[in-house]
């Protein structure tokens, strides 16, 4: 009986054999599954059974693959579905948010960001800058702490209390500037204030001389899926200007949330735009 052999990876200057082999197992299950035995996997990838078994055990422990307890055959695990869903939702969020970010830049003449929460940090998915001489250094793909950013606090304000505690316990509350909140009790008070007024403020908390105003973006279930912020140098984004910027940010975030199915935001958005 003949078997189709699958090469583990194309030639590349960057290769880590064990990682290439593990990824090849996922690939073979996705293309020649839906389920395969240990022998079939080792044969198709030209691996010794003991080597394939060790790799499979690691992938199974991390839920990237799962074993059928009756047949003993392996298939892709739900962790891949979870990661794929997150990736698709983030790409969809970026695409949907683009028009709102573009409008915000025109309305505020300041830098606008779209961020999401990933592994207890905020990741910058998109950024649009105005035509001004002083611009923000933050780039797309960058990660920042959640406790001292406007986007991070906007998201955190709508997370379950237990999840907030886990995040802070894991990453701490490092002082980035003299204004950074480093006390958990004070942070909880700040999150309550954000929920009450509808927007968050980074008052030079992560970088001296930079002030930001943010608002959460929520999906159909009310869960926070990201946040939008307007950022600029403190001499332009003054404390007196925060409220007017907040109205613009809240309007955009509210309508975007409505598009994602968060019905309660619709009337708020219309009221804010008319204000």
Phi and psi in degrees as a GROMACS rama.xvg file:
@    title "Ramachandran Plot"
@    xaxis  label "Phi"
@    yaxis  label "Psi"
@TYPE xy
-89.68  151.922  UNK-2
-126.806  144.519  UNK-3
-82.3185  121.369  UNK-4
-88.6396  138.926  UNK-5
-116.563  124.52  UNK-6
-72.5503  139.341  UNK-7
-65.2611  -43.8042  UNK-8
-161.18  150.575  UNK-9
-69.7437  158.374  UNK-10
-62.364  136.222  UNK-11
-152.123  148.433  UNK-12
-70.5474  -14.2822  UNK-13
-117.547  102.819  UNK-14
-136.406  132.443  UNK-15
-122.722  108.528  UNK-16
-53.3582  -47.6584  UNK-17
-66.0675  -36.2652  UNK-18
-70.7911  -42.5235  UNK-19
-57.6844  -42.1288  UNK-20
-67.5113  -40.5917  UNK-21
-63.8303  -43.3171  UNK-22
-66.7643  -32.5497  UNK-23
-65.3121  -34.5346  UNK-24
-63.5563  -43.4971  UNK-25
-62.4759  -41.993  UNK-26
-63.7741  -43.21  UNK-27
-67.872  -34.9586  UNK-28
-68.7845  -32.6623  UNK-29
-77.3855  -29.5533  UNK-30
-100.613  -27.4187  UNK-31
-124.306  12.7246  UNK-32
-78.7149  -151.269  UNK-33
-77.5401  -18.3144  UNK-34
-142.032  150.159  UNK-35
-138.728  153.22  UNK-36
-83.8416  166.877  UNK-37
-57.926  -43.0502  UNK-38
-62.8884  -41.1552  UNK-39
-65.399  -40.6108  UNK-40
-64.7114  -48.2917  UNK-41
-63.8479  -36.7576  UNK-42
-69.7828  -46.7289  UNK-43
-65.9813  -30.4692  UNK-44
-99.738  3.39391  UNK-45
56.0379  45.5246  UNK-46
-114.157  149.425  UNK-47
-66.5288  144.928  UNK-48
-56.4769  -39.2665  UNK-49
-65.8919  -36.7237  UNK-50
-67.1966  -47.0776  UNK-51
-60.9575  -39.859  UNK-52
-64.5185  -42.2168  UNK-53
-62.1928  -43.1394  UNK-54
-65.1106  -40.9667  UNK-55
-63.6677  -38.8455  UNK-56
-62.4535  -39.1708  UNK-57
-67.2716  -46.3733  UNK-58
-63.0377  -36.944  UNK-59
-68.7468  -39.4437  UNK-60
-61.034  -34.7793  UNK-61
-91.4704  7.44064  UNK-62
67.3978  20.0843  UNK-63
-78.5939  -26.5137  UNK-64
-134.617  162.361  UNK-65
-139.582  152.209  UNK-66
-106.216  131.985  UNK-67
-73.9976  117.966  UNK-68
-66.0558  -21.457  UNK-69
-87.0442  -53.0181  UNK-70
-87.4812  -21.3983  UNK-71
77.4303  7.38263  UNK-72
-89.4146  157.404  UNK-73
-109.097  146.473  UNK-74
-143.176  167.913  UNK-75
-63.4961  143.313  UNK-76
-94.6825  169.493  UNK-77
-70.4364  -16.8176  UNK-78
-61.3937  -36.7433  UNK-79
-65.916  -38.9628  UNK-80
-63.4167  -42.2195  UNK-81
-61.113  -47.1703  UNK-82
-66.9431  -40.7641  UNK-83
-64.4242  -39.589  UNK-84
-63.4921  -41.5045  UNK-85
-63.7522  -42.9573  UNK-86
-63.0591  -44.839  UNK-87
-65.2007  -43.0871  UNK-88
-64.4845  -35.689  UNK-89
-69.7375  -39.8162  UNK-90
-65.0448  -40.6697  UNK-91
-65.1242  -40.9167  UNK-92
-62.3339  -43.7799  UNK-93
-61.1695  -44.0008  UNK-94
-64.4085  -44.6624  UNK-95
-67.0304  -34.0223  UNK-96
-78.6894  -21.558  UNK-97
-49.6134  -51.3751  UNK-98
-59.5493  -34.4486  UNK-99
-71.1345  -38.5063  UNK-100
-64.5608  -42.6177  UNK-101
-62.8546  -40.3069  UNK-102
-67.9634  -38.4091  UNK-103
-62.9106  -39.1984  UNK-104
-61.6683  -43.0253  UNK-105
-66.0381  -36.9776  UNK-106
-73.8222  -36.2658  UNK-107
-107.36  -21.0619  UNK-108
58.7116  30.2383  UNK-109
-128.793  168.767  UNK-110
-71.2289  136.521  UNK-111
-118.29  136.646  UNK-112
-124.254  150.159  UNK-113
-119.855  126.169  UNK-114
-131.857  156.496  UNK-115
-131.236  162.418  UNK-116
-89.6577  130.199  UNK-117
-145.585  118.646  UNK-118
52.1081  47.0996  UNK-119
68.6887  16.6369  UNK-120
-131.186  161.905  UNK-121
-94.9674  136.569  UNK-122
-115.808  133.72  UNK-123
-86.2689  110.95  UNK-124
-84.5579  -33.4168  UNK-125
-152.336  156.857  UNK-126
-153.674  134.033  UNK-127
-129.378  129.93  UNK-128
-107.274  147.876  UNK-129
-81.9567  170.883  UNK-130
-85.7425  75.9607  UNK-131
-133.704  160.431  UNK-132
-74.7896  -34.8693  UNK-133
-102.444  116.824  UNK-134
-123.041  167.107  UNK-135
-86.2555  141.964  UNK-136
-81.1161  -18.1644  UNK-137
-62.9246  137.862  UNK-138
-119.13  159.796  UNK-139
-62.1464  134.943  UNK-140
96.3064  -13.7188  UNK-141
-71.6811  149.303  UNK-142
-111.493  143.501  UNK-143
-137.771  158.149  UNK-144
-61.6363  151.963  UNK-145
-82.9432  -27.6532  UNK-146
-81.2106  -12.5631  UNK-147
-125.798  17.2169  UNK-148
-118.307  149.374  UNK-149
-63.2689  -42.726  UNK-150
-65.8499  -40.7286  UNK-151
-63.5112  -45.0547  UNK-152
-69.1277  -33.9382  UNK-153
-63.1865  -41.8324  UNK-154
-69.3037  -46.9169  UNK-155
-61.7304  -30.2032  UNK-156
-62.6647  -21.543  UNK-157
-114.668  12.7763  UNK-158
-87.4609  154.854  UNK-159
-57.8497  143.771  UNK-160
-55.4859  -39.3904  UNK-161
-63.7413  -35.9892  UNK-162
-69.4142  -37.6468  UNK-163
-61.7831  -43.8718  UNK-164
-62.5484  -40.0254  UNK-165
-63.467  -43.635  UNK-166
-61.2783  -47.8665  UNK-167
-67.1958  -38.3101  UNK-168
-64.992  -35.1954  UNK-169
-75.1694  -42.6862  UNK-170
-108.772  -11.8972  UNK-171
73.3524  -171.886  UNK-172
-133.688  67.2429  UNK-173
-63.1168  137.959  UNK-174
-76.6524  115.672  UNK-175
-91.7655  -33.1297  UNK-176
-142.183  -179.282  UNK-177
-66.936  -18.6184  UNK-178
-93.9094  -6.08555  UNK-179
-64.7203  134.694  UNK-180
-76.1314  121.784  UNK-181
-119.935  2.97498  UNK-182
-109.149  127.428  UNK-183
-63.8726  -36.5168  UNK-184
-62.8563  -42.2216  UNK-185
-66.3976  -36.4864  UNK-186
-63.964  -42.9151  UNK-187
-62.0904  -38.6014  UNK-188
-62.8931  -41.4185  UNK-189
-64.1843  -40.8533  UNK-190
-65.0019  -36.4967  UNK-191
-64.4193  -40.3482  UNK-192
-65.4837  -36.8599  UNK-193
-63.8496  -44.3026  UNK-194
-62.6236  -35.4927  UNK-195
-72.3122  -43.5442  UNK-196
-92.2426  -18.388  UNK-197
93.9969  -0.0901966  UNK-198
-150.032  161.452  UNK-199
-114.375  161.183  UNK-200
-133.233  132.832  UNK-201
-104.649  97.904  UNK-202
-91.6069  71.7171  UNK-203
57.4231  40.6516  UNK-204
-91.7953  -25.407  UNK-205
-108.96  -23.7714  UNK-206
-149.973  126.606  UNK-207
-63.2306  136.326  UNK-208
87.5616  3.40726  UNK-209
-125.247  130.324  UNK-210
-123.757  140.09  UNK-211
-132.92  151.006  UNK-212
-126.705  128.905  UNK-213
-131.692  162.333  UNK-214
-146.639  142.721  UNK-215
-72.593  150.491  UNK-216
-113.726  129.006  UNK-217
-121.803  153.411  UNK-218
-97.6141  -169.497  UNK-219
-58.578  -28.3066  UNK-220
-89.6561  -4.9509  UNK-221
91.549  -2.88204  UNK-222
-74.4162  142.437  UNK-223
-71.361  126.791  UNK-224
-111.521  -5.97775  UNK-225
171.376  -168.898  UNK-226
-155.48  151.878  UNK-227
-113.936  142.348  UNK-228
-139.554  155.611  UNK-229
-115.538  127.665  UNK-230
-128.242  149.082  UNK-231
-169.297  169.547  UNK-232
-61.8453  143.389  UNK-233
-59.5311  -26.3442  UNK-234
-72.7011  -18.3983  UNK-235
-99.9428  -46.0486  UNK-236
-87.4933  76.5958  UNK-237
-77.4883  164.705  UNK-238
-62.3992  -31.161  UNK-239
-70.4076  -24.6221  UNK-240
-90.3247  -10.5191  UNK-241
-57.8351  -44.632  UNK-242
-64.1288  -40.7638  UNK-243
-68.3246  -37.764  UNK-244
-66.1301  -39.2731  UNK-245
-61.8168  -39.4588  UNK-246
-59.6385  -41.7622  UNK-247
-67.8993  -43.1387  UNK-248
-65.6036  -44.8362  UNK-249
-62.7375  -38.5596  UNK-250
-62.4064  -47.4897  UNK-251
-64.9637  -45.3736  UNK-252
-64.8247  -35.6451  UNK-253
-68.8595  -44.061  UNK-254
-68.7669  -39.2864  UNK-255
-61.4015  -42.6595  UNK-256
-61.2334  -39.5299  UNK-257
-62.9759  -39.2244  UNK-258
-64.5574  -28.7614  UNK-259
-85.0229  1.77567  UNK-260
104.229  4.40643  UNK-261
-84.5449  90.1604  UNK-262
-61.9095  -35.3459  UNK-263
-64.9026  -15.9339  UNK-264
-82.4769  -17.695  UNK-265
-60.3859  -50.48  UNK-266
-67.0859  -35.4841  UNK-267
-61.9783  -44.3962  UNK-268
-62.0872  -46.3206  UNK-269
-63.554  -39.8234  UNK-270
-65.911  -39.4698  UNK-271
-67.5254  -41.0037  UNK-272
-65.1504  -36.4332  UNK-273
-77.5334  -11.7555  UNK-274
